[in-house]
Amino acid sequence: MKRMKLKRELKVKMVHLVLFLLTSAVAFSQDGNAGINQANTQVRSYFDSGTNLMYAVGAILGLIGAVKVYSKWNHGDPDTGKVAAAWFGSCVFLVVVATVIRSFFGI
């Protein structure tokens, strides 16, 4: 008998705990739509800076690649064309990615 009474008290306490947790979660919850809109606004505000940074990185990589290709060309290496194509392709890729992302997000 005593054991059944303890089980019932435990069940009642568990129900109270669950109800308390649910009510506190509702009390601390915020408007999810407003949070998503705020995050969207912040990401869009950083996009122009990120695009400019990507262009700058592309320019620096282009200069480094040009120096490496020039060095290989002066030394007469036979794979100069492959190296030039790889460096040129990576720089074009950076510019295209920045442009596509800009058009994709409509910024």
C-alpha positions as CSV (number, residue, x, y, z in Angstrom):
1,M,0.0,0.0,0.0
2,K,2.8,2.3,0.9
3,R,4.6,1.5,-2.3
4,M,1.6,2.5,-4.4
5,K,1.2,5.7,-2.5
6,L,4.9,6.6,-3.2
7,K,4.5,5.7,-6.9
8,R,1.4,7.9,-7.1
9,E,3.2,10.8,-5.4
10,L,6.1,10.3,-7.8
11,K,3.8,10.5,-10.8
12,V,2.2,13.6,-9.5
13,K,5.6,15.2,-9.0
14,M,6.6,14.2,-12.5
15,V,3.4,15.8,-14.0
16,H,4.1,19.0,-12.1
17,L,7.7,19.0,-13.3
18,V,6.6,18.6,-16.9
19,L,4.0,21.3,-16.6
20,F,6.5,23.6,-15.0
21,L,9.0,23.0,-17.8
22,L,6.4,23.6,-20.5
23,T,5.1,26.8,-19.0
24,S,8.6,28.1,-18.5
25,A,9.5,27.3,-22.1
26,V,6.5,29.2,-23.3
27,A,7.3,32.1,-21.1
28,F,10.9,32.4,-22.4
29,S,10.1,31.7,-26.0
30,Q,10.4,34.5,-28.5
31,D,8.8,35.2,-31.9
32,G,10.7,32.9,-34.2
33,N,9.7,34.9,-37.3
34,A,11.2,38.1,-36.0
35,G,14.5,36.2,-35.2
36,I,14.7,34.8,-38.7
37,N,14.0,38.2,-40.2
38,Q,16.7,39.8,-38.1
39,A,19.2,37.1,-39.1
40,N,18.3,37.6,-42.7
41,T,18.9,41.3,-42.4
42,Q,22.3,40.8,-40.7
43,V,23.5,38.3,-43.3
44,R,22.5,40.6,-46.2
45,S,24.2,43.6,-44.5
46,Y,27.5,41.6,-44.4
47,F,27.2,40.4,-48.0
48,D,28.7,43.4,-49.7
49,S,31.8,43.3,-47.4
50,G,32.2,39.6,-48.0
51,T,31.9,40.1,-51.8
52,N,34.6,42.8,-51.7
53,L,36.8,40.6,-49.6
54,M,36.3,37.7,-52.1
55,Y,37.3,40.1,-55.0
56,A,40.4,41.2,-53.0
57,V,41.5,37.6,-52.3
58,G,41.0,36.8,-56.0
59,A,43.2,39.8,-57.0
60,I,45.9,38.7,-54.6
61,L,45.8,35.1,-55.8
62,G,45.9,36.4,-59.4
63,L,49.1,38.4,-58.6
64,I,50.7,35.4,-56.9
65,G,49.7,33.1,-59.8
66,A,51.1,35.6,-62.3
67,V,54.4,35.7,-60.6
68,K,54.6,31.9,-60.4
69,V,53.6,31.5,-64.1
70,Y,56.2,34.1,-65.1
71,S,58.8,32.3,-63.0
72,K,58.0,28.9,-64.7
73,W,58.0,30.5,-68.1
74,N,61.4,32.1,-67.6
75,H,62.8,28.8,-66.4
76,G,61.4,27.0,-69.4
77,D,59.3,24.5,-67.6
78,P,57.1,22.4,-69.9
79,D,54.0,22.5,-67.7
80,T,53.7,26.3,-67.7
81,G,50.4,26.2,-69.6
82,K,48.8,23.9,-67.1
83,V,49.9,26.1,-64.2
84,A,48.7,29.2,-65.9
85,A,45.3,27.6,-66.7
86,A,44.9,26.5,-63.1
87,W,45.7,29.9,-61.6
88,F,43.5,31.7,-64.1
89,G,40.7,29.2,-63.5
90,S,40.8,29.7,-59.7
91,C,40.6,33.5,-60.1
92,V,37.7,33.3,-62.5
93,F,36.0,30.8,-60.2
94,L,36.2,33.3,-57.3
95,V,34.7,36.1,-59.4
96,V,32.0,33.9,-60.8
97,V,31.0,32.6,-57.3
98,A,30.7,36.1,-55.9
99,T,28.6,37.2,-58.9
100,V,26.3,34.1,-58.8
101,I,25.8,34.4,-55.0
102,R,25.0,38.1,-55.5
103,S,22.4,37.3,-58.2
104,F,21.0,34.3,-56.3
105,F,20.2,36.3,-53.2
106,G,19.0,39.2,-55.2
107,I,21.3,41.7,-53.6
